[in-house]
């Protein structure tokens, strides 16, 4: 039954790959053999673009897995993306109350599914790994499944916050998959710090492996720590806080 339900998802994967070819994207992947071919697995993916779930899912493609991503409620409420998200059995996340989505993800993992999570919760304007939520390690520990860090790089040039969309052909996309590990859940703060360190190291590897010609010094799509002009982690946090205040003000005005 699952295979029949996933016919649409597999069709969308084929369409996505057709899109990659149409854009002549040079996709480099390493470490994909680290994604288990069977059994529940949680992929923790960095978040630098609105299309990260498309490329993050590629990390599991060589193993034949379809990833059920935890994604914000607004995508499910949209008249176009909503039906697609539901057909692929992604997991709806309400940021005001994450209990239900946590339980759904837990059920998926215990049923042997591959689940994707963005532990940063929102896009990193600095393009570095920002502070992580503890949900990833808690979820993996409670489900008793491996947690696999995944980093995508290059997607920020396509579609991200504060910059116009750019679908220039011939660009590189770099994907790196880290070693699986099993958090115990006993010390979620310490284990989340460990996940942060693992993802940060993996990001460093991805940036180093990315074509130098696509990363000239001063580029807006490069972290400040790598010689780019992206906001620092501290500046990005200030921009995020301003965005949250503006969003709250809009909600309050709408209620009035």
C-alpha positions in Angstrom: 0.0 0.0 0.0 2.8 2.4 0.9 4.3 1.9 -2.6 1.1 2.8 -4.3 0.6 5.9 -2.1 4.1 7.0 -3.0 3.7 6.9 -6.8 3.0 10.6 -6.8 6.0 11.3 -4.6 8.3 9.3 -6.9 6.8 11.2 -9.9 7.6 14.5 -8.2 11.2 13.3 -7.6 11.5 12.5 -11.4 10.2 16.0 -12.2 12.7 17.6 -9.8 15.6 15.8 -11.4 14.3 16.9 -14.8 14.4 20.5 -13.4 18.0 20.0 -12.1 19.0 18.9 -15.6 17.2 21.8 -17.2 19.1 24.2 -15.0 22.3 22.2 -15.8 23.1 22.1 -12.1 26.3 20.4 -11.1 25.2 18.4 -8.0 28.0 16.9 -5.9 27.0 14.5 -3.2 29.2 12.6 -0.8 28.4 10.3 2.2 25.0 9.3 0.9 25.9 5.7 1.7 25.6 6.6 5.3 21.8 6.8 5.1 20.5 3.4 6.1 18.5 1.7 3.4 15.9 0.3 5.8 14.4 1.2 9.1 13.6 4.5 10.7 16.1 7.3 10.3 16.0 11.0 11.1 17.9 13.4 8.7 18.9 16.7 10.3 19.3 19.2 7.4 20.7 22.8 7.5 18.4 25.6 6.3 19.7 28.3 4.0 17.0 28.3 1.3 13.3 27.8 0.6 14.2 24.8 -1.6 16.4 22.9 0.9 13.8 20.1 1.4 14.1 19.3 -2.3 17.9 19.0 -2.2 18.1 17.6 1.3 15.9 14.8 0.2 18.5 13.9 -2.5 20.8 12.7 0.3 18.5 9.7 0.8 17.8 9.1 -2.9 20.7 6.8 -3.6 19.5 4.5 -0.8 16.0 4.5 -2.4 14.4 6.3 0.5 11.7 9.0 0.3 12.0 11.5 3.1 8.9 12.9 5.0 9.9 16.4 5.9 8.6 18.4 8.9 7.5 21.7 7.3 5.7 24.8 8.5 1.9 24.9 8.5 1.7 27.6 5.9 3.0 25.3 3.2 0.1 22.9 3.9 -2.4 25.8 3.9 -1.4 27.1 0.5 -3.8 26.1 -2.3 -0.9 24.9 -4.6 1.7 23.5 -2.3 -0.8 22.1 0.3 -2.1 19.2 -1.8 1.5 18.3 -2.9 2.8 18.3 0.7 -0.1 16.1 1.8 0.3 13.7 -1.1 4.0 13.2 -0.2 3.0 12.6 3.4 5.2 15.4 4.7 4.5 16.4 8.3 2.7 19.7 9.1 4.3 21.7 11.9 2.4 24.4 13.8 5.1 26.5 15.4 2.7 27.6 18.2 2.1 23.9 19.2 4.6 21.3 18.0 3.3 18.4 20.1 1.1 16.9 17.3 3.9 17.1 14.7 6.4 15.5 17.1 4.0 12.6 17.6 3.4 12.2 13.9 7.1 12.2 13.2 7.6 9.7 16.0 5.0 7.4 14.6 6.6 7.6 11.1 10.1 6.8 12.5 8.8 3.8 14.5 7.1 2.6 11.3 10.5 2.6 9.6 10.2 5.8 7.6 12.9 8.4 6.8 12.0 11.7 8.3 13.7 15.1 7.6 13.9 17.9 10.1 15.4 21.4 10.0 16.7 21.8 13.6 17.5 25.5 13.0 13.7 25.9 12.5 14.0 28.9 10.2 16.4 29.9 7.4 19.9 31.0 8.5 20.5 34.5 7.2 24.2 34.1 8.0 24.3 30.8 6.1 26.1 29.3 9.1 24.6 26.8 11.4 22.6 28.9 13.9 21.2 27.8 17.3 19.5 24.5 17.0 16.2 23.4 18.7 16.5 20.2 20.8 13.6 18.5 18.9 15.9 16.5 16.6 17.9 14.8 19.3 14.8 14.2 21.4 12.9 12.7 18.5 15.7 10.4 17.4 16.3 9.3 21.0 12.6 8.6 21.7 12.1 6.7 18.4 15.4 4.8 18.9 16.7 5.6 15.4 19.9 7.0 14.0 20.3 10.7 13.5 22.1 11.6 10.3 23.4 15.2 9.8 23.0 16.6 6.2 24.3 19.8 4.8 23.3 21.4 1.5 25.3 24.3 0.0 24.6 26.5 -3.0 20.8 26.5 -2.7 20.9 30.0 -1.0 21.8 31.5 -4.4 18.5 30.2 -5.8 15.9 31.3 -3.3 16.5 32.7 0.2 15.5 35.5 2.5 16.3 39.1 1.6 17.5 38.3 -1.9 15.8 38.0 -5.3 15.2 34.6 -6.9 18.1 33.5 -9.2 17.7 30.4 -11.3 20.9 30.9 -13.4 21.9 27.8 -15.2 25.1 25.8 -14.6 25.4 26.5 -10.9 26.9 24.0 -8.4 25.0 22.4 -5.5 27.0 20.6 -2.9 25.5 18.0 -0.5 27.4 16.3 2.3 26.1 13.5 4.6 27.7 12.9 8.0 28.0 9.8 10.2 24.9 8.5 11.8 24.7 8.6 15.6 22.2 7.7 18.2 21.4 10.3 20.8 20.4 8.9 24.2 18.1 11.7 25.1 19.5 11.8 28.6 21.2 15.2 28.0 19.3 16.9 25.2 21.2 20.2 25.6 24.6 18.6 25.4 23.5 16.3 22.5 22.1 19.3 20.6 25.4 21.0 21.0 27.1 17.9 19.6 24.7 18.0 16.6 25.6 21.6 16.1 29.3 20.8 16.0 28.7 17.9 13.6 26.7 20.0 11.2 29.1 23.0 11.4 32.0 20.7 10.5 30.0 19.2 7.7 29.2 22.7 6.4 32.9 23.6 6.4 33.6 20.5 4.3 30.8 21.5 1.9 32.1 25.1 1.5 35.6 23.8 0.9 34.4 21.3 -1.7 32.3 23.8 -3.6 33.9 25.3 -6.7 36.1 28.3 -5.7 35.0 30.2 -8.9 31.5 30.3 -7.4 32.6 31.7 -4.1 34.6 34.9 -4.7 35.5 36.9 -1.6 32.8 39.3 -0.5 30.0 37.4 -2.1 26.6 37.9 -0.3 26.1 34.1 -0.4 29.2 33.4 1.6 29.3 33.5 5.5 31.3 36.4 6.9 33.6 33.8 8.6 34.5 32.5 5.1 35.2 35.9 3.7 31.7 36.7 2.4 29.4 39.6 3.1 26.5 37.7 4.6 25.4 38.9 8.1 27.3 37.5 11.0 25.4 35.1 13.3 24.8 38.0 15.7 23.6 40.3 13.0 21.4 37.6 11.6 19.8 37.0 15.0 19.0 40.7 15.2 17.3 40.6 11.8 15.4 37.5 12.8 14.2 39.3 15.9 13.0 42.2 13.9 11.2 39.9 11.6 9.4 38.2 14.5 8.3 41.5 15.9 7.0 42.7 12.6 5.1 39.4 12.1 3.6 39.6 15.6 2.5 43.2 14.8 0.8 42.1 11.6 -1.1 39.4 13.5 -2.2 41.8 16.1 -3.4 44.3 13.5 -5.3 41.6 11.7 -7.0 40.6 14.9 -8.0 44.2 15.5 
